[in-house]
Amino acid sequence: MAAMEEVAKRVAAAGGYMKISMRELREAHGTLKLGRGVVQEIHKEMTAVGLEHCGHPGSDLPTSQGASVWVYSQNSPVADLIEAVRDTDGAEKTIQQIRDLVGA
């Protein structure tokens, strides 16, 4: 967990988001190979230290150690922006409220 906490500190120092290789996340997790179960465990560990990755909600991290992912701090302005973009229901409600206000 300490190595993943260091990753979280680096992400915070980079402004709350950064691109990171799966190799680095694998090493921080302390495993030799990536697989479906391992990436799920890495994601749980990331979440425990306040990190999330950009992707479709509920999607797994890549299983290729050569792949890179965008990682962000859960309590950052970047996280707020990402969640707002993902919240399509909220966006539709907001658009409808604007239409109602302008009579369109």
Secondary structure, DSSP 8 states (H G I E B T S, - for coil): -HHHHHHHHHHHHTTSEEEEEHHHHHHHHT-SS--HHHHHHHHHHHHHTTEEESSSTT----S-TT-EEEEEETTSHHHHHHHHHH-HHHHHHHHHHHHHHHT-
